[in-house]
Amino acid sequence: MNIGKVTGNIVSSHKYPGFTGTKLMLLQPVDSMYKNAGNIIIATDSVGAGNGEYVIYITSSEACIPFVDVVKYIPTDATIVGIIDKIDIMQES
């Protein structure tokens, strides 16, 4: 799992039928200190995330798992699976 910040959404009038009813979001990967950690990616949204929110996302073949009840397969490389409220960094003693 990874952390990212939603930076926008994508509006598409024509897309793969499996994406019907699914939001496509622009996502900036970040590290645990909320600093940018890579290039912006496109992610499907399975939790209703909004612009500016920090989220948890999954990648690779696992990214289609949240949609298996809706369609058998959705061609996505990243899916938002959680909205972050707070990150607590544990300090070693």
Buried (B, 14 or more C-beta within 10 A) or exposed (E): EBBBBBEEBEEEEEEEEBBEEBBBBBBBBBEEEEEEBEEBBEBBBBBEBEEEBBBBBBBEEEBBEBBEEEBEEBEBBBBBBBBBEEEEEEEEE
